[in-house]
Amino acid sequence: MEDEEEILELVRFHLERDGYEVHTADSGEAALRRIRRDLPDLVILDLMLPDLDGLTICRKLRANPETAGIAVVMLTARGEEADVVAGLELGADDYITKPFSPRVLVARIRAILRRDERPTLDLAPVTRHGDIELHAGRHEVTCEGRPVPVTPTEFRILQTLMERPGWVYSRDQIADTIYDGDVVSMTRTIDVHIASLRKKLGTQGHRIETVRGVGYRFKES
């Protein structure tokens, strides 16, 4: 959804040229209705829409179990750090500021959707460490027996850390992993995703350790 017609058409053109089916909406309410009806794989949101702003829409999507797993990319002129952090803390998978490169936008979207491809359920690995369990096929995380509502990006970060407990990953290595090497994410972006994961894991959040001056690791059992 984009409130500037020229940018909307630019985004549509480049995504359709890359093979994606694209639907648009010119208001937040219209967008929410369409998303709830069609359940798309990914939503691009502008923060400044005429009725509901992008942050409100993102919050509503994450609060609804039917739409909580939809990938969300923020595309906006508001590039101040506070705005970026607010969007990521609400569950956005990526945050792109204007002016932007259409090629970079498509690369990021391609990476987000590619990492969400799931293996066959019967063959999908289940990773367990202590009270945390991650099921790759179901794209589910449980902690102490309760489901943890992680975003696609949070899931990929946790999966990367849990697959090699004790192994230290730098922020750049985590970014390369979750974006399949297509783009480099901001250091602050990774920090916000980690903070969100720790909060969602509750009493087990301490298992994601900070290695000062290096990066992050998942504490071995």
N, C-alpha and C positions, 0 to 999 in steps of 0.2 A: 504494500500500500504506500502510495507516495503522493504528496499534495502538490507537487510541481509536475505539470503535465509533460514537459519536455524530458525531465529525468525519468519519469515513469516509462515513457516510450523508449528511451534509451536502454533502460534496464530490461524491458520486455524484449526488445530487438536482440540484444546480445544473449539473453537466456534462451529464447526460442531458436536462435541460430545454433546454439550448443545442444539443441535437442530436447529442451525442457518444455513442458506444458505450463503456461503462465496465465493466471487469472488476477485481475486487479480490482481494487475498490478505492473510492475517493473519500471515504469517511471511516472512522473507527467502528461505528456501529454496523455499517454495511460489511466491513471486514470481518467482524466477529461472527455475524450471521453466516457468512460464506464459509469461514473456517470451520465452524461447528457443523455445518452441513456436509462439506466436502472432505474434511480432515486431510489437508495437504501434507506432503512430506516436509516442507519448509515454508516459513513465512518471513518476508522482508518487511520490516516496520520502519516508518519514519517517526521520530519522537513528536513532531509538531503536525498533528492532524487537526481538522476543524472542530471535531467534537471530543472524541476520546484520544488522549495522547498515547504515543507508543508504549510508554512505561505502564500505563493502566491496562492496555491491551495485553501486554506480556504477562502482567500480574494475573489477569483473568484466565489466560491460557494455562499458566502453570497451576492455578488453583483448581482447574477442572480435570478430573482423571482422564477424560476422553481426549483432551488436547494437551495434557501435560508433557507428553513425549515428542511433540512437534518441535523440530529445530527452529530457532528464531535468530534472525540476523537483524541488527539495528543498522540503519543507513540514514545518517543525519548530519546536519551542519553543526550540531552541538558537540564539539570535540573536547570540551573541558574535562579534566580528569574526574571531577565529581560526577559528571553525566555518564562517563564511561563506566565508572564503578557502579553507579546506580543501576544501569542497564544490565551489567553482568551479575550483580547481586540478585536481581529479579529472575535470573535464569536465562538470559540471552546467551547464545552460543558464540556469537561474534559481534563486533561493534566496528562499523566502518564509517569514517567521517568524509564529508564532502569538502573539496572536490575529490573524486575517486576515479580510479582506473577501471573501466568496465571489465578489462581482462583480469584484473586482480579480484574483482567481485565474483566473476564466474569461477575463478580458480578456488576461491574460498568456499563457495557454495558447493562446487563439485567435491571438494575435500570433505565437507561436513556430511554430505549425503553418502559418499563412498564409505566413510568410516562407520556409517550406520547400517551397512549391509551385514546381515546376520548369517552365520553358518546354519546348516540344517540342525534342527533341535536335537535329534538323537546323537549328533556328532559334536555338539557344542560343548566346550569345556566348562566346568564349574570350578571356580577358584575359591578356596576357603582358607581363611587365616583367623584363628580365634573365633570371635562371634560375628565376623563379617563374611558374607558369602556373595559372590558375584557370578551370575549365570549369563554367559555370553549369548547363548541362543535366544533366551527369553529377554535379554537386555534388562535384567532385573538385579537389584542389589537389596540384600536384607542385612539387618544388623540386630543382633540379639532377638532374632525371630520376627522382627517387624520390617515391612517394606520401606525402603528409603527412596523417595521420589527425586532421583537425580536427573539432570539434563543429559542430552547426548554427549556434550563435551565433558561434563563431570564424569560420566560413565567411562569414557575413553581414558581420562587421566587416572582414575582409580584403577582401571584394568591394567594400565601400563605399570603403575607402581606395585600392584599386588602380584603381578606375574613374576616379578623379581624382587622379593622382599629383601631388605637390607641394601639393595643396590641404589646408589645415589644418582639421581637425574638432575641435570641443570635445567633451568627454565627454558633455555633454547632447545634442549633435547626433548623436553615435554612438548613444546610447541611444534617441533618437527614431527613428533609422533602423532599428535592429534590432528595435524593438518597434512599429514602424509608428505611432508617436505615441500609442499606447494608454496607456502607462505611462512613468514616468521611473525609470530604473535608478539604483542607487547609484553614486557616483563610483568607489568602491573596486572595485565589480564590474567596471566597464570596465577599470580598471587591471590586474586579475587576468587577464582575458581577453587583454589585450594582451601581458602577460608570458608567458602560455602560448603564444600565437602565435609570439612571438620565439623561444622555446625550441624549438618544433617546427620552425621554419624553419632552425634551425642557423646555419650560416655566413651565411645571408641574412637572419637576424633583424634585423640592423641597418638593413634597409631601412624598417622601421617606426620612424620617428623621433619622439621626444618634443619638442614645442615648449613650452618651459617657460612656465607661466602661461596656456597657451592650450589645448593638446590634443595631437593626434597627426596625422601625415601619412605618406604612403608616398613614400619617396625616389625622385625621378625617375631614369630610367636615364641 
